[in-house]
Amino acid sequence: MRPDTVIELLKTEDGTNENGFGVLNILGRKTVFGEKYSIRSSEFYQASQSGYVLELMFQIYKLEYDSEKYLAYQSKIYKIIRTYEKNNKVELVCQAYDESPVRT
């Protein structure tokens, strides 16, 4: 397959807002091209038993990934739950992030 999906890898840090609630501060964005895949059914069911709802998987080149914990795709933020290196690429398995407000 050809990497034709645009995603943004997010450089982040945890912070707090003026009320003391946790927020995700986005320090930077790096746009990369990747391939989008569905979650494998076996992995989906295993994760749901552990309380995770996996939604998407992206595959990007390993040299573009720098251990980011979040990514943006189609204006939605996803938390990277698991990574898997395969040859010169890395799989990023994600779930939607909606735990706290986000600051950009």
C-alpha positions in Angstrom: 0.0 0.0 0.0 1.0 3.6 -0.5 1.2 6.1 2.4 -1.6 8.5 1.4 -3.1 9.4 4.8 -2.1 12.6 6.4 -1.6 12.5 10.2 0.0 14.9 12.7 2.3 13.5 15.4 1.8 15.7 18.5 4.6 16.7 20.9 2.8 17.1 24.2 3.1 17.7 27.9 0.6 17.3 30.7 -0.4 20.4 32.5 -3.2 22.0 34.6 -5.6 24.7 33.9 -6.5 27.7 36.1 -9.0 25.4 38.0 -6.4 22.7 38.7 -7.8 20.2 36.2 -5.5 18.3 34.0 -5.0 19.4 30.4 -3.0 18.3 27.5 -0.6 21.0 26.2 0.3 20.6 22.6 3.9 21.9 22.1 4.3 21.0 18.4 3.0 19.2 15.5 4.8 17.1 12.8 2.8 16.2 9.7 3.6 12.8 8.2 2.1 10.5 5.6 1.0 7.0 6.6 -1.3 4.1 5.9 -4.6 3.8 7.8 -5.8 0.3 8.8 -8.7 -1.1 10.8 -8.0 -2.7 14.2 -7.7 -6.5 14.0 -10.7 -8.1 15.6 -8.7 -10.3 18.0 -6.8 -7.2 19.2 -10.0 -5.2 19.5 -11.7 -7.8 21.7 -8.6 -8.3 23.9 -8.3 -4.6 24.4 -12.0 -4.2 25.3 -11.6 -6.8 28.0 -8.9 -4.5 29.5 -11.1 -1.4 29.2 -9.6 0.1 26.0 -11.6 0.9 22.9 -9.1 0.8 20.0 -10.3 2.6 16.9 -7.6 3.1 14.3 -4.2 1.8 13.4 -1.7 3.8 11.3 1.6 2.6 9.8 4.3 5.2 9.3 8.1 5.1 8.6 10.1 4.4 11.7 12.4 7.4 11.2 9.5 9.8 11.5 8.3 8.5 14.8 9.9 9.9 18.0 7.9 8.2 20.7 5.0 10.7 20.5 2.1 9.7 22.7 -0.7 11.5 20.7 -1.6 12.1 17.1 -4.3 14.1 15.2 -6.2 12.7 12.3 -9.2 14.5 10.7 -9.3 17.2 13.4 -9.6 14.5 16.2 -6.9 13.7 18.7 -6.0 10.1 19.4 -3.9 8.5 22.1 -1.3 6.0 20.9 -1.9 2.9 23.0 0.6 0.5 21.4 3.4 0.6 18.9 4.9 -2.3 16.9 8.0 -2.0 14.8 7.9 -4.0 11.5 11.0 -3.6 9.2 11.4 0.1 8.5 7.9 1.0 9.6 6.0 1.3 12.9 2.4 0.6 13.6 0.5 3.0 15.9 -2.6 1.6 17.5 -4.9 4.4 18.8 -8.0 5.2 20.7 -9.9 8.5 20.7 -8.6 11.0 23.3 -11.4 12.7 25.3 -10.1 12.6 28.9 -9.4 16.3 29.4 -9.4 19.6 27.6 -6.6 20.3 25.1 -4.5 23.5 24.8 -2.8 24.3 21.5 
